[in-house]
Amino acid sequence: MRRSSRRSRSKGFTLVEALISTVVLALAAVTMVALYSSGLQALEAQGERAVLDGYLRSRMEQLISTKFGQLVNGSETVTVDGANDTIQWTVVNVDLNGDSIPESDAKQITVTLGERSLTTIVVDSSGKVGKL
């Protein structure tokens, strides 16, 4: 009889073993959900940054294609996912030859959106605007 009772005890799982495996499985599931959630948040933030960077580059391209004499400072508000952000741009004459006197035919354009910015210099040479 002793042999048969030992065999019956060795078959299957005890309640404690089943509870421990359930807890381990639950911890693994919670960890996976947390990782998925943080990855999804990072992906959404990256998508928003990509849209804002697109607005930044688009504004710079519009300014570069503007007639040289019409380049002036300005700003505009853009809305991404219900949040308003302001794009600002500054246009200043710039010294290219190092004589501390800004050139009348060279302007530096800086477009800023939050912490990101783009800067370029445009030169008007015989009525043709070109990027440096």
Secondary structure as the mmCIF struct_conf table of DSSP 4:
data_model
#
loop_
_struct_conf.conf_type_id
_struct_conf.id
_struct_conf.beg_label_comp_id
_struct_conf.beg_label_asym_id
_struct_conf.beg_label_seq_id
_struct_conf.end_label_comp_id
_struct_conf.end_label_asym_id
_struct_conf.end_label_seq_id
HELX_RH_AL_P HELX_RH_AL_P1 ARG A 2 SER A 10
BEND BEND1 LYS A 11 GLY A 12
HELX_RH_AL_P HELX_RH_AL_P2 LEU A 15 ILE A 64
TURN_TY1_P TURN_TY1_P1 SER A 65 SER A 65
BEND BEND2 THR A 66 THR A 66
HELX_RH_3T_P HELX_RH_3T_P1 PHE A 68 GLN A 70
STRN STRN1 GLY A 74 VAL A 80
TURN_TY1_P TURN_TY1_P2 ASP A 81 GLY A 82
STRN STRN2 ALA A 83 ASN A 93
BEND BEND3 LEU A 96 ILE A 101
TURN_TY1_P TURN_TY1_P3 SER A 104 ASP A 105
STRN STRN3 ALA A 106 LEU A 113
TURN_TY1_P TURN_TY1_P4 GLY A 114 GLU A 115
STRN STRN4 ARG A 116 SER A 125
TURN_TY1_P TURN_TY1_P5 SER A 126 GLY A 127
STRN STRN5 LYS A 128 LYS A 131
#
